[in-house]
Amino acid sequence: MASKPERLLDDIGWNILAALQENARISFSDLGRRVGLSAPAAAERVRRMEEAGIIIGYRVALAAEKLGYPITALLRISTAEENCVRLGAAARALPEVIESHRVTGNNRLVLKVAAASVSHLDEVISGLSRYGTVTAAIVLSSRSGAITRRVPPTAAATPHSRRVRR
């Protein structure tokens, strides 16, 4: 039987979440020491948080710049309602897309993308322009430059991996 989320989110539960967000690979003995539980008790709390849907996964965060993707940009796309499904499918198919958000307002979709160069970013924008008007903003600095979604190798490894699918 799954635990109720609110019962798991006491001070210890929040401390467990903070520790896991800082280091998802922490051992249960280290986690337990950090939050004042035994290793088996910490493991049980984490298991119950997973069952309750509080913890939904563990991911590797990658340094985009070190992988050959020094440019991060936010793309806002305005389009007619009838293009939304195709636009969403196109965005999901692009390996450059780190995050995708369907939003309210004039824009239908806001994407966070990683690019190897300005010309690479231009290719991505050109490919998406078929579905509507794309407005781009290159990120100059950010608190989080980590990529938690799989990215393809850079052009140095495979020259054709960066081409936008049309």
PyMOL commands that set and color helices and strands:
alter all, ss='L'
color gray80, all
select helices_A, chain A and resi 5-8+11-22+28-35+39-51+65-67+81-93+118-131
alter helices_A, ss='H'
color red, helices_A
select strands_A, chain A and resi 62-63+71-78+97-102+109-115+133-138+146-147
alter strands_A, ss='S'
color yellow, strands_A
deselect
rebuild
show_as cartoon
